Amino acid sequence: MELTLVLVLAVVATVGVAVFSGRLGVAAPLVLVIVGAGLSFVPGFPDLEIPPEFILAGVLPPLLYSAAVNMPAQDFRRNFKPITALAVVLVVVTTLGTGWFFHALIPDLGWPAAFALGAVISPTDAVAATSVGKKLGLPSRVVAVLEGEGLVNDASALVLLRSAVAALAGTVSLWGVAGDFVFAVVVASVIGLIVGYANVRLRGLLNDPILTTAISLIVPFIAYLPAEEAGASGVLAVVVAGLVTGHQASSHLGAQDRIAEAINWRTLAFLLEGAVFLLMGLELKKSIEDVQESSFSTWHAVGLGLAASLIVILLRIAFVAPMVALLRRDTQRAQESITRLDEMQARLDAREPDNLLTERRLRHMQTRMTRVSADVAFKLNETLGWRGGVVLGWAGMRGAITVAAAQTLPSDTPHRPQLILIAFVVAGTTLLLQGFTLPGVIRMAKVAPDDQDRLRDEYSHLVTELQQAALEALGDPDVIGSGDSMMSDAVIDMVRNDSIIGRARVQSETEGQTDGREQYFRLRLRVLSAERDALLRVRKLGVYSSQSLTYAQHLLDLEEARLEQLSNDKAE
């Protein structure tokens, strides 16, 4: 009964804080941590004993899967370099730097325990940063880098933590750690790819939104568990499975399946995110009490946590500066490659198929060239200048995963209660300090938002391509039929006049004409299928931004789901 009451109060608190923080323009996770910390000191409030493994193995996989499904694979690929730098290289640098600090200042703390704590506080939590950034109009590339970093850095940190914990029980060589890291990444990626592809193909056979959504809820664990059993990174396997699912869903799942899944996963992610940040605050009192029972001063641990917070902030700022400079050099190289690409494209356009270069091979080369040119245009149009670098450097908040990971340290770890409190202080300090000041940093840096005029023009061109595909479909006998089975001219004209969002004129203009309504629904769905195929083709080319592609995909899904529902209602 007590646990049920706590769960009810947690949901109410999460929803209430979301409404309250939204009106104040503050990220909800920041307020939830404060609310949780306050509740932990309320007399009579129950002490929650939640195993850290429940957070890492029960909550983290669905959270990361939900974020990965909604992240366009195109954005992840194009930002792979900064994402890898922040999520892997910076995690290693932070682990080594803070590990050295802890080893130097904490008596009797060996190198393995010091590096374990360094790994615990190295990953950032992008939830608060991206929620603030989206509200304040951060450019989509900065948001994509932060989201990508948040997806991968937990995997890097947990692999390093596992190696450090193993070193506590024995000797582990540097080459052994590197080998374990490579093994964890490769095996997790393979498992994630297999689960992701199998997921969309098997669910595509069900053709039922309830069943497909139910299956999707266990997909994160289907990817996580075998990877962990194999000694790889279960977290990374979940991320890869989510990216593959999000990219392949539009090809294999129905519109109603995608809409239902998106709504359910957004709701679940909202509740889980609120729960982990609320739980983080609730654990403050217990962390302090555990330290008070030992000989290690509480204030000493808090002081070390504050110093470590300063170190991780400075390390990130110092790391981001040269990273942005290297990305700027990539932009210069992209500018220099335009002439060469134009020459290659001209030679390719003039080339005719022959025995050495078949027509299929020539089309593949054309597609590849178009993608390369689109990637170059992306680097030129969506640069990460020093202003974006300032935001990336300051958006290094830690979160509840840091606290949960600290609690997985073995019971015989030297000064374990103090290490957990230090991790809590680092997570709480960076989350609240950087979270509350990030809006001001964004305003002072004057980061330019996405060019809305360019996006509108781009979306207009995309719609034109989709409409052209619709017109071609309406001239295809396989679509409209032929002879006696041909659709009526009135139905063809109505479908031809429809845009991506179809008009429901069929309700009035074909009232009482059952055949006309059935023809309209059937033909409109066929045309929508042609538009969807065209959208998938241009997505493969990469000539449009993920914002335009996602918006067009959403509109197509809504229209297809509406027409399918109307068609089913008429059939009943």
VEXTORZA-262505 format. One line per field, with one value per residue (C-alpha): chain; residue in three letters; x, y, z. Coordinates in steps of 0.5 Angstrom, whole numbers, plus 500, padded with zeros to 3 digits. Each point is the difference from the previous one (the first is absolute). Example, Ala and Ser with C-alpha at 12.3 -4.5 7.8 and 13.67 -1.06 7.14 Angstrom:
chain: (A	A)
res: (ALA	SER)
x: (525	502)
y: (491	507)
z: (516	498)
//
This chain:
chain: (A	A	A	A	A	A	A	A	A	A	A	A	A	A	A	A	A	A	A	A	A	A	A	A	A	A	A	A	A	A	A	A	A	A	A	A	A	A	A	A	A	A	A	A	A	A	A	A	A	A	A	A	A	A	A	A	A	A	A	A	A	A	A	A	A	A	A	A	A	A	A	A	A	A	A	A	A	A	A	A	A	A	A	A	A	A	A	A	A	A	A	A	A	A	A	A	A	A	A	A	A	A	A	A	A	A	A	A	A	A	A	A	A	A	A	A	A	A	A	A	A	A	A	A	A	A	A	A	A	A	A	A	A	A	A	A	A	A	A	A	A	A	A	A	A	A	A	A	A	A	A	A	A	A	A	A	A	A	A	A	A	A	A	A	A	A	A	A	A	A	A	A	A	A	A	A	A	A	A	A	A	A	A	A	A	A	A	A	A	A	A	A	A	A	A	A	A	A	A	A	A	A	A	A	A	A	A	A	A	A	A	A	A	A	A	A	A	A	A	A	A	A	A	A	A	A	A	A	A	A	A	A	A	A	A	A	A	A	A	A	A	A	A	A	A	A	A	A	A	A	A	A	A	A	A	A	A	A	A	A	A	A	A	A	A	A	A	A	A	A	A	A	A	A	A	A	A	A	A	A	A	A	A	A	A	A	A	A	A	A	A	A	A	A	A	A	A	A	A	A	A	A	A	A	A	A	A	A	A	A	A	A	A	A	A	A	A	A	A	A	A	A	A	A	A	A	A	A	A	A	A	A	A	A	A	A	A	A	A	A	A	A	A	A	A	A	A	A	A	A	A	A	A	A	A	A	A	A	A	A	A	A	A	A	A	A	A	A	A	A	A	A	A	A	A	A	A	A	A	A	A	A	A	A	A	A	A	A	A	A	A	A	A	A	A	A	A	A	A	A	A	A	A	A	A	A	A	A	A	A	A	A	A	A	A	A	A	A	A	A	A	A	A	A	A	A	A	A	A	A	A	A	A	A	A	A	A	A	A	A	A	A	A	A	A	A	A	A	A	A	A	A	A	A	A	A	A	A	A	A	A	A	A	A	A	A	A	A	A	A	A	A	A	A	A	A	A	A	A	A	A	A	A	A	A	A	A	A	A	A	A	A	A	A	A	A	A	A	A	A	A	A	A	A	A	A	A	A	A	A	A	A	A	A	A	A	A	A	A	A	A	A	A	A	A	A	A	A	A	A	A	A	A	A	A	A	A	A	A	A	A	A	A	A	A	A	A	A	A	A	A	A	A	A	A	A	A	A	A	A	A	A	A	A	A	A	A	A	A	A	A	A)
res: (MET	GLU	LEU	THR	LEU	VAL	LEU	VAL	LEU	ALA	VAL	VAL	ALA	THR	VAL	GLY	VAL	ALA	VAL	PHE	SER	GLY	ARG	LEU	GLY	VAL	ALA	ALA	PRO	LEU	VAL	LEU	VAL	ILE	VAL	GLY	ALA	GLY	LEU	SER	PHE	VAL	PRO	GLY	PHE	PRO	ASP	LEU	GLU	ILE	PRO	PRO	GLU	PHE	ILE	LEU	ALA	GLY	VAL	LEU	PRO	PRO	LEU	LEU	TYR	SER	ALA	ALA	VAL	ASN	MET	PRO	ALA	GLN	ASP	PHE	ARG	ARG	ASN	PHE	LYS	PRO	ILE	THR	ALA	LEU	ALA	VAL	VAL	LEU	VAL	VAL	VAL	THR	THR	LEU	GLY	THR	GLY	TRP	PHE	PHE	HIS	ALA	LEU	ILE	PRO	ASP	LEU	GLY	TRP	PRO	ALA	ALA	PHE	ALA	LEU	GLY	ALA	VAL	ILE	SER	PRO	THR	ASP	ALA	VAL	ALA	ALA	THR	SER	VAL	GLY	LYS	LYS	LEU	GLY	LEU	PRO	SER	ARG	VAL	VAL	ALA	VAL	LEU	GLU	GLY	GLU	GLY	LEU	VAL	ASN	ASP	ALA	SER	ALA	LEU	VAL	LEU	LEU	ARG	SER	ALA	VAL	ALA	ALA	LEU	ALA	GLY	THR	VAL	SER	LEU	TRP	GLY	VAL	ALA	GLY	ASP	PHE	VAL	PHE	ALA	VAL	VAL	VAL	ALA	SER	VAL	ILE	GLY	LEU	ILE	VAL	GLY	TYR	ALA	ASN	VAL	ARG	LEU	ARG	GLY	LEU	LEU	ASN	ASP	PRO	ILE	LEU	THR	THR	ALA	ILE	SER	LEU	ILE	VAL	PRO	PHE	ILE	ALA	TYR	LEU	PRO	ALA	GLU	GLU	ALA	GLY	ALA	SER	GLY	VAL	LEU	ALA	VAL	VAL	VAL	ALA	GLY	LEU	VAL	THR	GLY	HIS	GLN	ALA	SER	SER	HIS	LEU	GLY	ALA	GLN	ASP	ARG	ILE	ALA	GLU	ALA	ILE	ASN	TRP	ARG	THR	LEU	ALA	PHE	LEU	LEU	GLU	GLY	ALA	VAL	PHE	LEU	LEU	MET	GLY	LEU	GLU	LEU	LYS	LYS	SER	ILE	GLU	ASP	VAL	GLN	GLU	SER	SER	PHE	SER	THR	TRP	HIS	ALA	VAL	GLY	LEU	GLY	LEU	ALA	ALA	SER	LEU	ILE	VAL	ILE	LEU	LEU	ARG	ILE	ALA	PHE	VAL	ALA	PRO	MET	VAL	ALA	LEU	LEU	ARG	ARG	ASP	THR	GLN	ARG	ALA	GLN	GLU	SER	ILE	THR	ARG	LEU	ASP	GLU	MET	GLN	ALA	ARG	LEU	ASP	ALA	ARG	GLU	PRO	ASP	ASN	LEU	LEU	THR	GLU	ARG	ARG	LEU	ARG	HIS	MET	GLN	THR	ARG	MET	THR	ARG	VAL	SER	ALA	ASP	VAL	ALA	PHE	LYS	LEU	ASN	GLU	THR	LEU	GLY	TRP	ARG	GLY	GLY	VAL	VAL	LEU	GLY	TRP	ALA	GLY	MET	ARG	GLY	ALA	ILE	THR	VAL	ALA	ALA	ALA	GLN	THR	LEU	PRO	SER	ASP	THR	PRO	HIS	ARG	PRO	GLN	LEU	ILE	LEU	ILE	ALA	PHE	VAL	VAL	ALA	GLY	THR	THR	LEU	LEU	LEU	GLN	GLY	PHE	THR	LEU	PRO	GLY	VAL	ILE	ARG	MET	ALA	LYS	VAL	ALA	PRO	ASP	ASP	GLN	ASP	ARG	LEU	ARG	ASP	GLU	TYR	SER	HIS	LEU	VAL	THR	GLU	LEU	GLN	GLN	ALA	ALA	LEU	GLU	ALA	LEU	GLY	ASP	PRO	ASP	VAL	ILE	GLY	SER	GLY	ASP	SER	MET	MET	SER	ASP	ALA	VAL	ILE	ASP	MET	VAL	ARG	ASN	ASP	SER	ILE	ILE	GLY	ARG	ALA	ARG	VAL	GLN	SER	GLU	THR	GLU	GLY	GLN	THR	ASP	GLY	ARG	GLU	GLN	TYR	PHE	ARG	LEU	ARG	LEU	ARG	VAL	LEU	SER	ALA	GLU	ARG	ASP	ALA	LEU	LEU	ARG	VAL	ARG	LYS	LEU	GLY	VAL	TYR	SER	SER	GLN	SER	LEU	THR	TYR	ALA	GLN	HIS	LEU	LEU	ASP	LEU	GLU	GLU	ALA	ARG	LEU	GLU	GLN	LEU	SER	ASN	ASP	LYS	ALA	GLU)
x: (500	506	503	494	499	507	499	493	504	506	495	496	507	503	494	499	507	500	494	503	507	497	497	507	504	504	502	495	506	503	494	499	507	498	493	503	506	495	495	506	500	493	499	496	501	502	508	500	504	501	506	504	500	492	502	506	496	493	499	506	499	493	502	506	496	494	506	503	494	498	507	501	505	502	502	504	504	501	502	504	507	498	495	506	505	495	497	506	507	497	498	506	504	495	501	508	500	495	503	507	496	497	506	504	495	497	504	500	496	504	500	495	495	502	499	493	498	502	496	494	500	503	493	495	493	497	493	500	505	496	493	503	503	494	496	505	501	507	502	498	507	502	494	502	507	497	495	505	505	495	498	507	504	497	502	507	500	497	505	506	496	500	507	502	496	503	507	498	500	506	505	497	505	499	500	495	495	501	498	494	498	501	496	494	499	501	495	495	500	499	494	497	500	497	495	498	499	496	496	497	499	496	496	498	497	495	496	497	502	499	504	506	500	500	506	504	500	504	505	505	500	501	506	503	500	504	505	501	500	506	504	498	497	492	499	504	496	493	502	502	494	496	503	499	493	499	503	496	493	498	501	497	495	493	499	495	505	505	496	497	508	502	495	501	507	500	495	505	506	497	498	507	504	496	501	507	501	495	504	506	498	497	506	504	498	502	507	501	498	505	506	498	501	507	506	501	497	494	502	507	496	495	507	503	493	500	508	498	494	505	505	495	497	507	502	494	501	507	498	495	504	505	494	497	506	501	493	501	506	495	495	506	502	493	500	506	497	494	504	503	493	497	505	499	492	501	504	495	494	504	502	495	499	505	503	504	495	493	494	499	507	499	494	503	506	495	497	506	503	493	501	507	498	494	505	505	494	498	507	499	493	500	507	502	504	502	493	498	506	499	493	503	505	495	495	504	495	500	494	497	503	507	497	497	507	503	496	502	507	502	499	507	502	504	496	494	495	504	501	493	499	505	497	493	503	503	494	496	504	501	493	498	505	501	492	498	505	500	494	505	506	496	497	507	503	495	500	496	494	499	498	493	499	505	496	493	503	503	494	496	505	499	492	501	504	495	494	504	500	493	498	505	496	493	503	502	495	502	498	493	498	499	494	494	504	502	498	495	502	497	504	507	498	499	506	504	498	502	506	504	495	494	493	494	495	499	495	495	502	499	494	496	505	503	505	502	502	504	503	503	502	504	503	502	504	503	502	503	504	503	501	503	505	502	502	504	504	501	502	505	503	501	498	495	501	497	495	497	500	497	494	498	501	495	495	500	499	494	497	501	497	494	498	501	496	494	501	499	494	497	501	497)
y: (500	505	498	501	507	502	498	504	506	500	500	506	503	499	503	506	502	499	505	505	500	501	506	502	498	496	492	496	495	506	501	493	499	506	497	493	503	504	494	495	505	500	496	494	499	493	498	497	494	500	495	504	494	502	507	497	494	502	507	502	495	503	507	499	496	506	505	496	498	508	502	500	495	506	504	495	498	508	501	494	503	505	495	495	505	502	494	495	505	505	494	497	507	501	493	501	507	500	493	503	505	495	496	506	503	494	496	492	501	495	502	495	503	507	499	496	507	504	495	501	508	500	499	506	500	504	500	506	504	498	502	507	500	498	506	505	498	497	498	493	498	502	496	494	500	500	495	495	501	498	494	497	503	496	494	502	502	493	496	504	499	493	500	504	495	494	503	501	492	499	503	503	502	506	496	496	506	502	493	499	507	498	493	504	505	495	494	505	504	493	498	507	499	493	502	506	497	494	505	504	494	496	505	502	493	501	506	502	507	497	493	504	505	494	497	507	500	494	502	504	494	495	504	501	493	496	506	500	492	500	505	506	506	499	508	501	494	503	507	496	496	507	503	495	499	508	500	493	501	505	494	494	503	503	507	498	496	505	506	495	498	507	503	494	500	508	499	494	504	506	496	497	506	503	494	500	507	500	494	503	506	495	496	506	499	493	502	505	495	494	505	502	493	500	503	504	507	502	507	497	496	506	504	495	499	508	499	495	503	506	495	497	507	502	494	500	507	499	494	503	506	496	496	506	502	493	500	507	497	495	506	503	493	500	506	499	493	503	501	493	497	505	497	493	501	503	494	495	503	499	493	495	493	495	493	503	504	497	505	497	502	507	501	498	505	505	499	500	506	504	498	502	507	500	499	505	505	498	502	507	501	498	501	500	506	503	502	493	498	504	497	493	501	503	494	495	498	494	496	494	495	503	499	493	498	502	495	494	501	493	500	500	506	504	506	498	504	506	499	499	507	503	497	503	507	500	498	505	506	499	499	506	505	499	498	507	504	497	504	506	497	499	507	503	496	502	493	501	496	496	504	499	503	495	494	503	500	493	498	503	496	494	500	502	493	496	503	499	492	501	502	495	495	502	499	493	495	495	505	503	494	499	498	498	500	507	505	506	506	504	496	501	507	501	496	504	507	497	502	496	501	498	503	497	502	493	501	504	500	492	500	494	497	494	498	507	501	493	502	506	497	494	505	505	495	498	507	501	494	503	506	496	496	507	502	494	501	508	498	495	505	505	506	503	501	495	506	500	492	499	505	497	493	502	503	494	496	504	500	493	498	505	496	493	502	503	494	495	504	500	492	499)
z: (500	502	493	496	504	498	493	499	503	496	494	502	502	493	497	504	500	492	500	505	497	493	502	503	494	505	498	504	502	504	504	501	503	505	502	501	504	504	501	503	506	501	507	499	492	499	498	493	499	493	497	496	495	499	497	496	497	501	499	495	495	498	501	495	495	500	499	494	497	499	498	492	498	495	506	504	494	498	507	501	501	506	503	500	503	505	502	500	500	505	504	500	502	505	503	500	503	505	502	501	504	505	501	502	505	503	505	499	493	495	493	498	504	498	493	502	503	494	495	504	500	492	496	499	500	494	503	503	495	494	503	502	493	496	504	498	493	500	493	498	499	508	502	496	503	507	499	496	506	505	496	500	506	505	496	500	508	502	496	503	507	499	498	506	505	497	502	507	500	496	495	494	495	495	494	504	501	493	497	505	497	493	501	504	494	494	503	503	493	497	505	499	493	500	505	496	493	503	504	495	495	505	503	492	500	506	496	507	504	507	498	497	506	505	496	500	508	500	495	504	505	494	498	507	503	495	499	507	501	494	504	495	501	501	500	493	498	502	496	494	500	501	494	495	502	500	493	497	503	494	496	504	505	498	501	506	503	500	503	506	501	500	505	505	500	501	506	503	499	503	506	501	499	505	505	499	502	506	502	500	504	505	501	503	507	500	497	505	506	497	500	507	503	498	502	493	501	496	499	497	495	498	499	496	496	499	498	495	497	498	497	496	497	499	496	496	498	499	495	496	498	496	497	498	496	497	498	497	496	497	498	496	497	498	496	497	497	497	493	500	501	495	495	502	499	493	498	503	497	493	501	497	502	497	501	506	503	500	500	508	502	496	504	507	498	499	507	503	497	502	507	500	497	505	506	498	499	508	502	497	502	507	503	507	501	507	502	500	503	506	501	499	505	505	499	504	505	504	502	504	496	503	507	498	497	507	504	496	502	504	508	501	496	505	502	496	504	499	493	499	503	496	493	503	501	493	497	504	499	493	499	504	498	493	499	503	497	493	497	502	496	494	500	501	495	495	497	493	499	494	494	500	493	497	504	497	493	501	502	494	495	504	500	492	499	504	496	494	502	501	493	497	504	498	493	501	498	505	505	497	496	493	496	504	506	499	506	498	498	505	506	496	499	508	502	495	503	507	503	506	504	497	500	502	494	499	506	496	493	500	505	498	495	503	495	499	507	500	494	503	506	496	495	505	505	493	499	507	499	494	504	506	495	497	507	501	494	502	507	497	496	506	496	505	508	505	502	493	499	507	499	494	502	506	495	496	506	503	493	499	507	499	493	502	506	496	495	506	502	494	499	506)
//
